[in-house]
């Protein structure tokens, strides 16, 4: 008990003697991390958007903005070098009501259907085929009419959990 009390006093006293920075400095410091790493984004208005997938299980574009009801073409390029059996990639756009985590978990057991679980196919708006290194595939579909955020992901086992996902942001 005594060591915990001493630790608490040490932590509470560690700020003593420090000069408080002006409020403007706090605001500038708080804003700095957000400015340092802008999200990769693309806007699509009847245009094609190219998204690259790599061996680090990342998409180079994590946000695509599109107008409700418009037509969009997403092209996925696997720029990795590892074989498809170890590091295949696809791009699956889910409906707004879909649970991305549940979908990705179910996809792990769906190798025969390129990691698109048959019992959850009704939750998919569109998807590419599973790609090996140097391959690409395009999907063209009508953007949902309901504004909001729609998750897109790679359903290859563990890729979604590693952060291979993004958002299709639908605007009016």
C-alpha positions as CSV (number, residue, x, y, z in Angstrom):
1,X,0.0,0.0,0.0
2,X,2.8,2.4,0.9
3,X,4.6,2.0,-2.4
4,X,1.4,2.9,-4.3
5,X,0.9,6.0,-2.1
6,X,4.5,7.1,-2.9
7,X,3.9,6.5,-6.6
8,X,0.7,8.6,-6.5
9,X,2.5,11.4,-4.8
10,X,5.4,11.3,-7.3
11,X,2.9,11.4,-10.2
12,X,0.9,14.2,-8.7
13,X,4.0,16.3,-7.9
14,X,5.7,15.8,-11.2
15,X,3.9,18.7,-12.7
16,X,4.9,21.2,-10.0
17,X,7.1,24.1,-11.0
18,X,6.1,23.9,-14.7
19,X,4.9,27.1,-16.3
20,X,1.5,26.8,-18.0
21,X,1.6,27.4,-21.7
22,X,-0.8,30.0,-23.1
23,X,-4.2,28.7,-24.4
24,X,-3.2,29.4,-28.0
25,X,-0.1,27.1,-27.7
26,X,-2.4,24.3,-26.4
27,X,-4.6,24.7,-29.4
28,X,-1.7,24.7,-31.9
29,X,-0.2,21.6,-30.2
30,X,-3.5,19.7,-30.2
31,X,-4.0,20.4,-33.9
32,X,-0.5,19.4,-35.0
33,X,-1.0,15.6,-35.0
34,X,-4.1,15.8,-37.2
35,X,-2.3,18.0,-39.7
36,X,0.8,15.8,-39.8
37,X,-0.9,12.8,-41.3
38,X,-3.8,13.7,-43.6
39,X,-6.0,10.8,-44.6
40,X,-5.6,9.5,-48.2
41,X,-8.8,10.4,-49.9
42,X,-10.3,10.5,-53.4
43,X,-13.5,12.2,-54.7
44,X,-15.4,10.4,-57.4
45,X,-18.1,12.1,-59.5
46,X,-18.7,9.6,-62.3
47,X,-14.9,9.1,-62.3
48,X,-12.7,6.1,-61.7
49,X,-10.8,5.8,-58.5
50,X,-7.6,3.6,-58.3
51,X,-6.8,2.0,-55.0
52,X,-3.5,0.2,-54.4
53,X,-3.1,-2.7,-52.0
54,X,0.3,-3.7,-50.8
55,X,2.2,-6.4,-48.8
56,X,1.9,-4.3,-45.6
57,X,-1.9,-5.0,-45.7
58,X,-2.8,-1.4,-46.4
59,X,-4.9,0.5,-49.0
60,X,-3.2,3.7,-50.3
61,X,-6.7,5.3,-50.3
62,X,-8.8,5.0,-47.2
63,X,-11.6,7.4,-48.0
64,X,-13.6,7.8,-51.2
65,X,-16.3,10.5,-51.5
66,X,-19.1,10.0,-54.0
67,X,-22.5,11.6,-54.7
68,X,-25.6,9.4,-53.9
69,X,-27.0,7.7,-57.0
70,X,-23.9,8.4,-59.2
71,X,-21.9,5.8,-61.0
72,X,-18.5,4.9,-59.7
73,X,-15.7,2.7,-60.8
74,X,-13.2,1.5,-58.3
75,X,-10.0,-0.2,-59.5
76,X,-7.9,-2.3,-57.1
77,X,-4.3,-2.8,-58.0
78,X,-2.2,-5.3,-56.0
79,X,1.2,-3.6,-56.0
80,X,2.7,-6.3,-53.6
81,X,5.2,-9.0,-54.5
82,X,4.1,-11.8,-52.2
83,X,2.1,-14.7,-53.7
84,X,-1.7,-14.6,-53.9
85,X,-2.0,-17.6,-51.5
86,X,-0.1,-15.7,-48.8
87,X,-1.1,-12.1,-49.5
88,X,-4.1,-12.0,-51.8
89,X,-6.2,-8.8,-51.8
90,X,-9.7,-7.9,-52.8
91,X,-11.9,-4.9,-52.2
92,X,-15.4,-5.5,-50.8
93,X,-17.9,-2.6,-50.4
94,X,-20.4,-3.4,-47.7
95,X,-23.9,-2.1,-47.2
96,X,-24.3,0.5,-44.5
97,X,-26.2,-2.0,-42.3
98,X,-23.4,-4.6,-42.5
99,X,-21.2,-5.4,-39.6
100,X,-17.7,-5.3,-41.1
101,X,-16.1,-7.3,-38.3
102,X,-18.6,-10.1,-38.5
103,X,-18.2,-10.1,-42.3
104,X,-14.4,-10.3,-42.1
105,X,-14.6,-13.1,-39.5
106,X,-17.0,-15.2,-41.7
107,X,-14.8,-14.5,-44.7
108,X,-11.9,-16.3,-43.2
109,X,-13.6,-19.6,-43.8
110,X,-14.7,-18.8,-47.4
111,X,-11.5,-19.6,-49.4
112,X,-13.5,-21.4,-52.1
113,X,-15.4,-18.2,-52.9
114,X,-12.4,-15.9,-52.7
115,X,-13.2,-14.9,-49.1
116,X,-16.8,-13.7,-49.8
117,X,-19.0,-15.7,-47.5
118,X,-22.1,-17.0,-49.3
119,X,-24.3,-16.6,-46.3
120,X,-23.4,-12.8,-46.2
121,X,-23.5,-12.0,-49.9
122,X,-26.6,-9.9,-49.4
123,X,-24.5,-7.5,-47.3
124,X,-22.2,-6.7,-50.3
125,X,-22.7,-3.8,-52.7
126,X,-19.8,-4.8,-55.0
127,X,-16.5,-6.6,-54.8
128,X,-13.4,-7.3,-56.9
129,X,-11.9,-10.7,-57.5
130,X,-9.1,-11.9,-55.3
131,X,-5.8,-10.5,-56.7
132,X,-2.3,-11.8,-56.8
133,X,0.8,-9.6,-57.2
134,X,0.7,-7.2,-60.2
135,X,-3.0,-7.9,-60.9
136,X,-5.9,-5.4,-61.0
137,X,-9.6,-5.6,-61.2
138,X,-12.3,-2.9,-61.6
139,X,-15.9,-2.8,-60.3
140,X,-18.5,-0.3,-61.5
141,X,-21.7,0.2,-59.5
142,X,-24.3,2.7,-58.6
143,X,-23.5,4.6,-55.4
144,X,-26.2,4.0,-52.7
145,X,-28.9,6.6,-52.6
146,X,-28.7,7.0,-48.8
147,X,-26.0,9.4,-47.7
148,X,-23.6,8.1,-45.0
149,X,-20.5,6.0,-44.6
150,X,-20.0,2.6,-46.2
151,X,-17.1,0.4,-45.2
152,X,-14.8,-1.1,-47.8
153,X,-12.3,-3.8,-46.8
154,X,-10.0,-6.6,-47.9
155,X,-11.6,-9.9,-46.8
156,X,-8.5,-12.0,-47.1
157,X,-7.9,-13.6,-43.6
158,X,-6.7,-11.1,-41.0
159,X,-6.3,-8.2,-43.5
160,X,-9.3,-6.3,-42.1
161,X,-8.1,-6.8,-38.5
162,X,-4.7,-5.4,-39.6
163,X,-6.4,-2.2,-40.8
164,X,-7.0,-2.9,-44.5
165,X,-10.2,-0.9,-44.7
166,X,-11.6,2.4,-45.7
167,X,-14.8,4.4,-46.1
168,X,-17.0,5.2,-49.1
169,X,-18.6,8.5,-48.0
170,X,-21.8,9.1,-49.8
171,X,-23.1,12.7,-50.0
172,X,-26.3,14.1,-51.3
